[in-house]
């Protein structure tokens, strides 16, 4: 072997050795960073968070959820209440995120993971910012990683990107952060619904008692009858699990409402709704109040009534009841009466709380829910 060949082999050996050292170093780095918290000690300051912001391509502020008056609100929706459970889930995910693996540090490869700078016009990820916490959170959230719970991320201003072991649900549409529930009034509570729709006379679907199986309808047009006995029963579920798609101030609605409905419950809650159809969108406004006379009309027999009946029965069979027994009966009757009054006050409080939360807002709801609330009489009638 000549000296030239020896020199070449030496260079190759040195390169191989150097490559091995680099790979070992890189592997050691990955081992050192794997299974480490993405944001150490973040959990200690989660309660200090004051705002969460989501930025999209062009570093545009798409969503801000800010803490105001001890409640989280969506700035882009006129400070309507946010879905606090969704927000807590995101914050806890950030605090608990562990690094699974280090990924690319090459800016040319960022787009494959969706972690390119959000300032770019074509950026596919979002920049997630949390104010008030330590350490500060300023994170580019890219594509979902493999498996059920993982995400590619890169801290703003840093070269390295990471695969973390949690999914960060940070949607960039304000409506996705809204508190969804509007009303949830169970079918067993509905006593009647009076409905007015365009081009038709108002009608009322009602039950005379809680024991009725079906809602009767009055007035029925001449020559018409219900398609079947329970045709109007769908009014009972119209206000159950009613959720919004979006929201805006009621002052932004155009024109007069096209539909109206008043729902009454056996326990005295009255819900008045007005409806607007704007192209493909459906909006409602809601107001609530408590009707004590209605509650009294359909009040269930209380423990106090039962106690009175028992007292009368005992008196007729044994006129020598002890004073102690009489006092005990009086005490039970008084307690039952207080309990009934408390239940009435609860419905009154429910009405007041609902009205405070819903007043002044217009709720966009799905078309099928809108049609269920403002049920067309023609849809449940047939010719005799």
PyMOL commands that set and color helices and strands:
alter all, ss='L'
color gray80, all
select helices_A, chain A and resi 3-33+42-48+57-59+75-77+84-96+107-113+174-177+187-189+233-237+250-252+292-297+303-317+323-358+367-373+377-380
alter helices_A, ss='H'
color red, helices_A
select strands_A, chain A and resi 51-56+60-68+71-74+80-81+99-102+126-131+137-144+151-155+162-164+181-183+190-196+203-206+216-218+224-226+242-243+246-249+259-265+269-278+281-290+361-364+381-383
alter strands_A, ss='S'
color yellow, strands_A
deselect
rebuild
show_as cartoon
